[in-house]
Amino acid sequence: MHFPNHLSAIFLLPLMLTLITAPESPAQGSLDINITNIKKNSGRIVVEIYNSKADWLKTPFKKLELSSNQDSQTASFQVPYGTYAITVYQDINTNGKTDMNFIGIPREPVGFGNNYKPFGEPKFESALIEFSANSKPQVIKLYKPF
């Protein structure tokens, strides 16, 4: 089928404008986090990722809750490639927060990016991971500080 030149331009012009003006979306992928050492059938697993130091431990960029019906679980986040700090905790009593003792030490199992184990308040920089197209799944082992 052959269109006269002026009809071809009518069909091609909107397509060309769409391609030229379409905003470029940042490259993204599936950030997979394998959580191990789960206390089976005890509450929920809460996985949070942060993309800003200002929001660290306050307002996660993304959050996911998983069941504790297995020894390990995988959280998957569709996010742009970049740098993220990761926190994981097992909310055993399902009250929506990490329970702390009187001096601020978690009483429920926790984990951080890089399997970082803080002494004192967790630091954003220590829990940071680089996420790119070549990244392998992160493995975070839950532990109970005391």
Protein Blocks (a to p, Z undefined) as FASTA:
>chain_A
ZZdfklmmmmmmmmmmmmmmpccdddddddddddehiaehiajadddddfbfklgokacf
bdcdddfkbfbdcddddddeddddddddddfkonopacddfkopafbdcddehhiacehj
ddfklmpccddfklccdddddddfZZ
